[in-house]
Amino acid sequence: MVFLLATLSVIAATAKDRPLSLHPNNPHYFLWRGQPTVLITSAEHYGALVNLDFDYAPYLKELEARKLNSARVFSGAYVEPPGAFNIAKNTLAPLPGRFIAPWARSGQPGYANSGNKFDLTRWDEDYFKRLRDFVKQAGQRGVVVEIVLFCPSYEESDWNLSPQNSINNVNGLGNVARTDVYTLDKNGGLLTVQEAMTRKLVTELNGFDNLYYEICNEPYFGGVTMEWQHHIADVIVATEQALPNRHLISQNIANGSAKITHPHPAISIFNFHYASPPEAVAENYELNKAIGDNETGFRGTNDTHYRMEAWGFILAGGALYNNLDYSFVAGHEHGDFVYPANQPGGGNAELRRQLTVLRDFIHAFDFVRMKPDLGFVQSGVPAKMQANALMEAGRQYAVHFFDHGNSAPQSLSLTLVLPGGDYDIKWVDVFSGKPTKLERVKSSGSITINSPEFQREIALSIRR
């Protein structure tokens, strides 16, 4: 018995110390610091690292206060001009002279957004100091960092600011079209630079447990080839073979949903943007990997869609949700910037509080033992109501209901197929997290339960 306890202690300690990984008992979810984990957050627009005017300490503190456990940052291989995508005070569009990248500045003036051009053969040590500190502070506050290595240029205005563009570096590299940058054969000498940057970041961050790497943001734009993406994945794997730790690798698949075919064996997370549940998860569940929704937006500034997308995606079996939160900007790092009404997305303190409700709801379950399945709800869901559910038959059930067609007060009468036994039923207000109705019922195989009155959406917890 003493030997067994000692062995279990060693296993637990090992799991607690290693980086974020797929859960060994259910790889649709994460294991982090010894705990089953779902990543849920509402995070800034990816410039926290590269924008020197952004003070990331209060930003990370706000995420911690809300128990939101993820942040997404771009590496500096891509940067945006002011006004891109109609985003006010865009953190990914630093003011002149306030952009920092992995590469050092040269002694030659002429960078398009002020300052000297870049030397793609030298590293900027101030950048790597900032990078390490960001990841360290995030880890101290329980935040996992998604490091996005690359991003295509959507417009010429993006490409004209890139250090990889030959007009912005002293190395004569990157004299190519923006749609050829992330290819194996037409990149104008940039592949060697991209490989070196990948190896440098992976080496610098190997000792941290709170991160994973995304190869490229939205590679389905701007000419990014699948062969190049797989090559960068291979570079990450090869680099870490000589290092103590292994980190997860993510691939961004599509906007909305898509069926994944021929996945790279090193990819552990498949991320979607603007993913209305449950298609992106359901189409790819058999891959036995984590499926994420790591960017929302372009549905206006109202909270309703983003809250619904979060609940629906996670209760459809998703492992990760990141609302793109435009209330975090330089000078408002606590997330209190009041953006204009024409902002492409939303985000605010109230929505973050509501996402904490979701975070607490899902983590209250032994979700590693659950799978997406609504089959136990035999009847009672209106035609225009979206319902997503996780369940472990006969033990625990979690459901989210959202009515797309009716915003008036309503109630549900559901017929459920539940194995015989006693069950605790709890209806939960998704805004407050408070139970609105509690009861204990006995099932002999099928029962009918009635919800309290609610408007548009409600969550249901059933436990034996």
Secondary structure as the mmCIF struct_conf table of DSSP 4:
data_model
#
loop_
_struct_conf.conf_type_id
_struct_conf.id
_struct_conf.beg_label_comp_id
_struct_conf.beg_label_asym_id
_struct_conf.beg_label_seq_id
_struct_conf.end_label_comp_id
_struct_conf.end_label_asym_id
_struct_conf.end_label_seq_id
HELX_RH_AL_P HELX_RH_AL_P1 VAL A 2 ASP A 17
BEND BEND1 ARG A 18 ARG A 18
BEND BEND2 LEU A 20 LEU A 20
STRN STRN1 SER A 21 HIS A 23
TURN_TY1_P TURN_TY1_P1 PRO A 24 ASN A 25
STRN STRN2 ASN A 26 TRP A 32
TURN_TY1_P TURN_TY1_P2 ARG A 33 GLY A 34
STRN STRN3 GLN A 35 THR A 37
STRN STRN4 LEU A 39 ALA A 43
STRN STRN5 TYR A 46 TYR A 46
TURN_TY1_P TURN_TY1_P3 ALA A 48 VAL A 50
STRN STRN6 ASN A 51 ASN A 51
TURN_TY1_P TURN_TY1_P4 LEU A 52 ASP A 53
HELX_RH_AL_P HELX_RH_AL_P2 TYR A 56 ALA A 65
TURN_TY1_P TURN_TY1_P5 ARG A 66 LYS A 67
STRN STRN7 SER A 70 PHE A 74
BEND BEND3 GLY A 76 ALA A 77
TURN_TY1_P TURN_TY1_P6 PRO A 82 GLY A 83
HELX_RH_3T_P HELX_RH_3T_P1 ALA A 84 ASN A 86
TURN_TY1_P TURN_TY1_P7 ALA A 88 LYS A 89
TURN_TY1_P TURN_TY1_P8 THR A 91 LEU A 92
BEND BEND4 ALA A 93 ALA A 93
HELX_LH_PP_P HELX_LH_PP_P1 PRO A 94 LEU A 95
TURN_TY1_P TURN_TY1_P9 PRO A 96 GLY A 97
STRN STRN8 PHE A 99 PHE A 99
BEND BEND5 PRO A 102 PRO A 102
STRN STRN9 TRP A 103 PRO A 109
TURN_TY1_P TURN_TY1_P10 ALA A 112 ASN A 113
BEND BEND6 SER A 114 GLY A 115
STRN STRN10 ASN A 116 TRP A 123
HELX_RH_AL_P HELX_RH_AL_P3 GLU A 125 GLN A 140
TURN_TY1_P TURN_TY1_P11 ARG A 141 GLY A 142
STRN STRN11 VAL A 144 PHE A 150
BEND BEND7 TYR A 154 GLU A 155
HELX_RH_AL_P HELX_RH_AL_P4 GLU A 156 TRP A 159
TURN_TY1_P TURN_TY1_P12 ASN A 160 LEU A 161
TURN_TY1_P TURN_TY1_P13 PRO A 163 GLN A 164
BEND BEND8 ASN A 165 ASN A 165
HELX_RH_3T_P HELX_RH_3T_P2 SER A 166 ASN A 168
STRN STRN12 ASN A 169 ASN A 169
BEND BEND9 VAL A 170 ASN A 171
BEND BEND10 VAL A 176 VAL A 176
HELX_RH_3T_P HELX_RH_3T_P3 ARG A 178 ASP A 180
TURN_TY1_P TURN_TY1_P14 VAL A 181 TYR A 182
BEND BEND11 THR A 183 ASN A 187
TURN_TY1_P TURN_TY1_P15 GLY A 188 GLY A 189
HELX_RH_AL_P HELX_RH_AL_P5 LEU A 190 GLU A 204
TURN_TY1_P TURN_TY1_P16 LEU A 205 GLY A 207
BEND BEND12 ASP A 209 ASN A 210
STRN STRN13 LEU A 211 CYS A 216
BEND BEND13 ASN A 217 GLU A 218
TURN_TY1_P TURN_TY1_P17 PRO A 219 TYR A 220
BEND BEND14 PHE A 221 PHE A 221
TURN_TY1_P TURN_TY1_P18 GLY A 222 GLY A 223
HELX_RH_AL_P HELX_RH_AL_P6 MET A 226 GLU A 240
TURN_TY1_P TURN_TY1_P19 GLN A 241 ALA A 242
BEND BEND15 LEU A 243 PRO A 244
STRN STRN14 ILE A 249 ASN A 255
BEND BEND16 GLY A 256 GLY A 256
BEND BEND17 HIS A 262 HIS A 262
TURN_TY1_P TURN_TY1_P20 PRO A 265 ALA A 266
STRN STRN15 ILE A 269 HIS A 273
BEND BEND18 TYR A 274 TYR A 274
TURN_TY1_P TURN_TY1_P21 PRO A 277 PRO A 278
HELX_RH_AL_P HELX_RH_AL_P7 GLU A 279 ALA A 282
TURN_TY1_P TURN_TY1_P22 GLU A 283 ASN A 284
HELX_RH_3T_P HELX_RH_3T_P4 TYR A 285 LEU A 287
BEND BEND19 LYS A 289 LYS A 289
STRN STRN16 ALA A 290 GLU A 295
BEND BEND20 PHE A 298 ARG A 299
BEND BEND21 THR A 301 THR A 301
HELX_RH_AL_P HELX_RH_AL_P8 ASP A 303 LEU A 315
TURN_TY1_P TURN_TY1_P23 ALA A 316 GLY A 317
BEND BEND22 ALA A 319 ALA A 319
STRN STRN17 LEU A 320 LEU A 324
TURN_TY1_P TURN_TY1_P24 TYR A 326 SER A 327
STRN STRN18 VAL A 329 VAL A 329
TURN_TY1_P TURN_TY1_P25 ALA A 330 GLY A 331
STRN STRN19 HIS A 332 HIS A 332
TURN_TY1_P TURN_TY1_P26 GLU A 333 GLY A 335
TURN_TY1_P TURN_TY1_P27 ALA A 341 ASN A 342
BEND BEND23 PRO A 344 GLY A 345
HELX_RH_AL_P HELX_RH_AL_P9 ALA A 349 HIS A 363
TURN_TY1_P TURN_TY1_P28 ALA A 364 ALA A 364
BEND BEND24 PHE A 365 PHE A 365
HELX_RH_3T_P HELX_RH_3T_P5 PHE A 367 ARG A 369
STRN STRN20 LYS A 371 PRO A 372
TURN_TY1_P TURN_TY1_P29 GLY A 375 PHE A 376
STRN STRN21 VAL A 377 SER A 379
TURN_TY1_P TURN_TY1_P30 ALA A 383 LYS A 384
STRN STRN22 MET A 385 GLU A 392
TURN_TY1_P TURN_TY1_P31 ALA A 393 ARG A 395
STRN STRN23 GLN A 396 ASP A 403
BEND BEND25 HIS A 404 GLY A 405
BEND BEND26 ALA A 408 ALA A 408
STRN STRN24 PRO A 409 GLN A 410
STRN STRN25 SER A 413 VAL A 417
BEND BEND27 GLY A 420 GLY A 420
STRN STRN26 GLY A 421 VAL A 428
TURN_TY1_P TURN_TY1_P32 VAL A 430 SER A 432
STRN STRN27 PRO A 435 SER A 443
BEND BEND28 SER A 444 GLY A 445
STRN STRN28 SER A 446 ASN A 450
HELX_LH_PP_P HELX_LH_PP_P2 SER A 451 GLU A 453
STRN STRN29 PHE A 454 GLN A 455
BEND BEND29 ARG A 456 ARG A 456
STRN STRN30 GLU A 457 ARG A 463
#
